[in-house]
Amino acid sequence: MKRRFAVAGFSLAVVLGCGTLPAVAADSVPTADTTLSAAPDVDVNQVKAHLNEFSAIAGRNGGNRRSTGQGYDDSVAYVKGRLQTAGYTVTEQPCTSGCTSGAGPNLIAEWPKGDANNVYMFGAHLDGVSAGPGMNDNGSGSAALLENALTLARQNPALRNRVRFAWWTDEEQGLNGSDFYVRSLSSTERARIKAYYNFDMVASVNGGYFINHITSSAAAPMKAYWDSLGLQPEENTEGAGRSDDYSFEQYSIPTSGYAMGASARKTSAQAAKWGGTASRAYDPCYHSSCDTLTNINTTGLDRASDGIAYTIWQRAVDTGTGGTCDTTGVVANGGFESGTSPWTGSTGAIGAQSGQSAHTGTRFAWLSGYGSTRTESISQSVTVPAGCTRATLGYWLHIDTDESGSTPYDRFTVKAGGTTLATLSNADAGSGYVQRSVDLSAYAGQTVTLTFTGSEDSSLQTSFVLDDVTLLSD
C-alpha cells in the first residue's frame, strides 16, 4: 500500500517555554495562562479613532484609498505623522519596480532600541480597492498596527530585540509593495528578520479567528493569546498566499499573523463556536462600497490588537528574567515546505505524496508504510535556548495501519540524542492526526539531535505520517 513519488520539503519546529504558560505533560497540548505577563491592553477606541481618520481621508478622495490615488498618499501622511511624533525612525520607500504605475510608497517605521541583528517585523497593507473606503480591508489591520506602535512608544520598555513596523502599498494589485521591499533587502538584511507578522482584515463582521501557520514557531505567542480567551482559533486557509506575509515566505522568513476572513463562508461548526451566521461570508462587504465604518467588528478588532501587543512583548521586550527564550528559527525549515535541508537520514520520506495528506500545507514526512521490514529516520540538530525554563516539542502524527489488535508490531520513536522520549505503535492508530508532545526541559542551553524513526516488521503496513512539529513559546 505504499506510495511516494514526489519528494519535497519537510519541516519541523521545536516548542519552548519561558515561564508564563503552564507545564506540559507528555502527549498533551499546551494551554495559555490567562494572566499573560505584562503586555499592555491596547485601547480599541484609539484603534477606531485611526479608522475614523482613514474613513475621512477616503471621503475627501473619491471614496477610496487605492494605492495610486491621493487617498493612499494622505493615509501615508497620517500614519507617518503620528509615528514621527512618537519618536520612530520613519522611511517612505518608493516602489520602483513591480508596482502599479503611480503607486505610493511603502512606509517603514523602526523603534530605535533592541538588538538590530534580531528584528521582528509587524505589517499590514495600507491601500484599499477602488470600490470603497476599505475600512476592514485593510483599515482594520493598519489601524491596529498603528496603535500598537504608538503603545510601544508610550510604554518605552527595555527591548532585547528590534521591532519594525510596515504599512505596504499596492497589496490589492498583487502584493507588490511587500514583494519589492523583501527583494530590495540584501541577504544579510533578510537574515536579521527573525519573523514577520501580518494583519489583514482583523475586524470582519461575521468573522472567525484565524492565524497564519497556526502550528508554527512564529505563531506561538499569537495562538497563546487567543487560546487564553477561549477562542479556539483555526488555520487561515483562505488567506494562504494572498497577503503580504507571502512575500516574506518566498525568502524563507518565518511568518504568521491574524485574520478574520474575507469572502469565504462561515461553517456551521464555526458559527456554533464563534457566533455569527453560518453559510454567510466572513466579510459580506469584501471589496465592496459597503466596507465602511459600519463594517467593523469591534470585539474582533480589540482581540487582534491586544494579541499583537502580546506578541510584540513576547518577541522583543526584555522581561528581566536573566535569559532569553527566543524560539523562532531554533529548528530550520519549520514549515515542512522548503526542501529537505537541514534534515538528514531518510530524506526520501519527505514530500507531497499520494496516499496520505498533510496536516497543514502540502508536505509531510511519511515514515515506514511498506508492509515489509523497514526502518526510516529523519534527524536535525537544534540548540535549546538557555533562557527557556520549559521546553516542549509538539508534533502532529497520523498513524495508519493494516495491523489489528493491541500488539505493538510496528513502532514510532522520538529521540533527543540517545534518549528515547516517546514510543508509539500500530496500537495507537487512528483516523486522523493527533497532536502529541515530549518534554525537552532538561536540554535547555544544549545542542541536541532530534530523531524521528518509524520501523516495521515483516508484514502488514503501518505508516507514521509526521507534520507540523512546533516550537511553542510562553
SVG drawing of the C-alpha trace seen along z (x, -y; Angstrom):
<svg xmlns="http://www.w3.org/2000/svg" viewBox="-27 -66 52 77">
<polyline fill="none" stroke="black" stroke-width="0.4" points="0.0,0.0 3.0,-2.3 3.1,-5.5 5.5,-8.3 6.7,-9.6 7.1,-13.4 9.8,-14.3 9.7,-17.8 10.2,-19.7 9.9,-18.6 9.5,-21.0 9.9,-20.7 9.8,-23.2 10.6,-22.7 8.4,-24.3 10.0,-26.0 8.5,-27.8 9.7,-30.8 7.6,-30.7 4.0,-32.1 2.4,-29.0 1.6,-26.0 3.7,-22.9 3.0,-20.5 2.6,-16.8 3.6,-14.2 1.2,-13.8 -0.8,-16.9 -1.4,-20.3 0.0,-23.4 -2.6,-25.9 -2.1,-29.6 -2.0,-31.2 -4.8,-33.8 -2.6,-36.4 -0.3,-36.6 2.5,-38.6 2.9,-42.4 1.8,-43.1 -0.4,-46.2 -4.1,-46.4 -4.3,-48.3 -7.2,-50.8 -9.6,-49.7 -11.2,-53.2 -7.9,-54.6 -7.7,-52.0 -11.2,-53.1 -10.1,-56.7 -7.4,-55.8 -10.2,-54.1 -12.2,-57.3 -9.3,-59.2 -8.9,-56.7 -12.6,-56.9 -12.4,-60.7 -9.4,-60.5 -11.3,-58.3 -14.3,-60.6 -12.1,-63.5 -10.6,-61.5 -13.3,-59.9 -14.4,-57.4 -11.3,-55.1 -7.6,-54.8 -6.3,-52.9 -2.5,-52.8 -2.4,-55.0 -4.6,-57.8 -4.4,-60.7 -6.4,-58.8 -3.4,-56.4 -0.9,-59.2 -2.9,-61.0 -3.2,-57.8 0.6,-57.5 1.0,-61.1 -1.4,-60.5 0.4,-57.3 3.8,-58.9 3.0,-62.0 1.7,-60.0 4.8,-57.8 7.3,-60.6 5.7,-62.5 6.0,-59.3 9.8,-59.1 10.0,-56.5 12.6,-56.5 10.2,-56.5 11.1,-55.9 9.0,-56.2 10.2,-53.6 9.1,-54.3 8.3,-51.1 10.4,-51.5 9.8,-48.1 6.9,-45.6 4.3,-48.0 1.3,-49.5 2.3,-52.8 1.7,-55.7 1.5,-53.6 2.5,-55.4 5.4,-54.3 5.8,-51.7 6.1,-53.2 8.6,-51.6 9.0,-52.6 11.6,-51.2 11.8,-51.8 15.4,-52.7 16.1,-50.2 16.9,-46.5 19.3,-44.3 19.3,-45.3 20.6,-41.9 17.3,-40.3 14.4,-42.1 10.7,-41.2 8.5,-42.8 4.8,-43.6 3.0,-44.7 -0.3,-45.5 -1.3,-46.8 -2.4,-50.4 -4.0,-50.5 -7.6,-49.6 -9.6,-48.8 -11.3,-51.4 -14.8,-50.2 -14.9,-51.7 -13.0,-53.2 -11.6,-49.8 -12.3,-50.0 -12.0,-46.3 -9.8,-45.6 -7.4,-46.9 -8.0,-49.9 -8.5,-47.4 -5.0,-45.9 -3.4,-49.2 -5.1,-50.9 -4.4,-48.1 -0.8,-48.1 -0.5,-51.9 -2.0,-51.9 0.4,-49.1 3.3,-51.1 2.2,-54.1 1.6,-52.0 5.1,-50.6 6.4,-54.2 4.4,-55.3 5.4,-52.3 9.0,-52.5 10.1,-49.2 13.6,-47.9 14.0,-45.8 16.2,-42.8 15.2,-42.6 14.4,-45.2 10.8,-46.0 10.0,-47.2 6.6,-48.1 5.5,-48.4 2.5,-49.7 2.5,-48.3 1.5,-49.8 -0.2,-48.1 -1.2,-44.9 -4.5,-44.8 -2.8,-44.7 -0.6,-41.7 1.4,-42.0 3.6,-44.4 4.8,-46.7 5.9,-44.0 7.5,-42.0 9.5,-45.0 10.7,-45.5 11.9,-42.0 13.5,-41.8 15.4,-45.1 17.0,-43.7 20.4,-42.1 20.7,-38.5 22.3,-39.8 19.4,-42.2 16.9,-39.4 18.7,-37.1 18.2,-39.8 14.5,-39.4 13.6,-36.6 9.9,-36.6 7.3,-38.7 3.7,-39.1 0.9,-40.2 -2.6,-41.7 -5.1,-41.8 -8.9,-42.1 -8.9,-41.7 -12.5,-43.1 -14.8,-41.1 -18.4,-41.4 -19.2,-37.7 -15.6,-36.7 -13.7,-33.9 -10.4,-33.8 -7.7,-32.7 -3.9,-32.5 -1.4,-32.1 0.7,-28.9 -1.0,-28.3 1.2,-25.4 4.5,-27.2 7.0,-28.6 6.3,-32.1 2.6,-31.7 3.1,-30.5 2.5,-33.8 -0.4,-34.8 -2.1,-31.5 -1.3,-31.6 -3.1,-34.9 -6.3,-33.8 -6.2,-30.5 -6.3,-32.4 -9.6,-33.9 -11.0,-30.5 -11.4,-31.4 -10.1,-28.1 -8.5,-29.7 -8.1,-27.9 -5.6,-27.9 -6.1,-30.8 -6.5,-28.6 -8.5,-31.2 -5.7,-33.8 -2.8,-31.5 -0.6,-33.1 -3.0,-36.1 -1.4,-38.7 1.9,-40.3 3.3,-37.5 3.7,-35.5 6.4,-37.9 8.4,-37.0 7.7,-33.3 9.3,-33.3 12.6,-34.1 12.2,-31.5 11.5,-34.1 9.1,-32.7 5.6,-34.3 2.3,-34.4 -0.5,-36.8 -4.1,-37.3 -7.1,-37.5 -10.9,-37.2 -11.8,-36.2 -12.9,-37.6 -15.4,-36.2 -15.3,-32.6 -18.4,-31.4 -18.6,-30.6 -19.4,-26.9 -22.0,-25.7 -19.3,-24.5 -17.6,-27.9 -20.9,-29.7 -21.5,-27.4 -18.0,-28.2 -17.7,-31.9 -21.2,-33.1 -22.4,-34.8 -24.3,-33.4 -23.4,-30.1 -23.2,-30.0 -22.6,-33.7 -19.4,-35.4 -17.0,-36.3 -17.0,-39.8 -20.1,-40.4 -18.7,-43.8 -15.4,-42.4 -14.0,-44.6 -17.3,-46.5 -18.6,-50.0 -20.2,-49.0 -16.8,-48.4 -17.3,-51.4 -17.1,-52.1 -20.3,-50.1 -18.5,-47.1 -16.3,-46.7 -16.4,-44.0 -15.2,-45.9 -14.8,-42.8 -12.6,-41.1 -10.6,-44.3 -9.9,-44.6 -8.8,-40.9 -6.5,-41.2 -5.0,-44.5 -4.2,-43.0 -2.8,-39.8 -0.4,-41.9 0.8,-43.6 1.2,-40.3 3.3,-39.0 5.5,-42.2 6.1,-41.8 6.9,-38.1 9.3,-38.5 11.1,-41.8 10.7,-43.1 13.3,-42.4 11.4,-40.9 14.5,-41.0 14.4,-37.2 18.1,-36.8 17.9,-35.0 16.0,-34.9 13.7,-32.2 13.6,-33.2 12.4,-30.1 12.0,-31.5 14.2,-29.6 15.6,-27.2 14.5,-24.4 15.3,-25.3 12.8,-24.6 10.0,-24.7 7.1,-24.8 7.6,-21.4 7.5,-23.2 11.1,-24.2 13.2,-21.2 14.9,-18.6 17.8,-20.7 18.9,-20.6 17.3,-17.3 19.4,-14.2 18.7,-10.5 15.8,-9.0 15.0,-12.3 13.1,-10.4 10.4,-10.2 9.9,-14.0 7.4,-15.2 4.0,-15.8 3.0,-12.2 -0.2,-10.5 -1.9,-8.2 -1.5,-10.4 -2.3,-14.1 -0.6,-16.9 -1.9,-18.2 -1.4,-21.7 0.3,-22.8 1.1,-20.2 4.2,-18.3 4.9,-15.9 7.3,-13.1 6.0,-9.6 8.0,-7.1 7.5,-3.4 4.3,-2.1 5.8,0.6 4.4,3.7 7.8,5.3 10.8,5.0 11.9,1.4 13.3,-1.5 13.3,-5.1 14.6,-8.1 15.0,-11.8 17.2,-14.0 18.1,-17.6 20.4,-19.2 18.9,-22.1 20.1,-24.3 17.5,-24.8 17.8,-28.4 19.3,-28.6 16.7,-31.1 13.8,-28.7 12.5,-27.4 10.4,-24.8 10.9,-23.2 8.2,-21.2 8.4,-19.5 5.0,-19.2 4.2,-17.3 1.2,-16.1 1.2,-12.4 -1.2,-10.3 -0.7,-6.5 -2.4,-4.5 -2.2,-0.7 -3.3,2.7 -2.4,4.4 -5.2,5.3 -5.3,5.8 -3.1,4.2 0.2,6.0 2.9,3.3 4.4,4.8 5.5,1.5 6.9,-1.4 7.5,-5.2 10.0,-6.8 11.2,-10.3 14.7,-10.7 16.8,-13.5 20.4,-12.4 20.5,-8.8 17.5,-9.1 14.1,-7.9 11.4,-10.3 8.3,-8.8 7.3,-5.4 4.1,-4.8 2.9,-1.9 0.3,-0.5 -1.8,0.0 -2.1,-3.9 -3.5,-4.2 -6.5,-6.5 -8.4,-8.1 -6.5,-11.4 -3.8,-13.5 -3.2,-13.7 -1.1,-16.4 1.5,-14.9 4.4,-16.3 7.5,-15.5 9.4,-17.4 12.8,-18.8 13.3,-21.0 16.5,-19.0 18.2,-20.2 17.9,-24.0 21.2,-25.6 22.3,-22.4 22.6,-21.4 20.8,-18.1 19.9,-15.9 16.2,-15.2 15.4,-12.0 12.0,-10.6 12.0,-6.9 9.4,-4.6 10.1,-0.9 8.0,2.1 8.1,5.8 7.9,8.2 4.2,7.9 1.1,5.6 2.0,1.9 1.9,-0.8 2.5,-4.4 3.7,-7.1 2.9,-10.4 4.5,-13.3 3.7,-17.0 3.8,-20.5 6.3,-19.8 6.0,-23.0 8.0,-25.2 5.6,-26.9 7.0,-29.8 5.4,-31.4"/>
</svg>
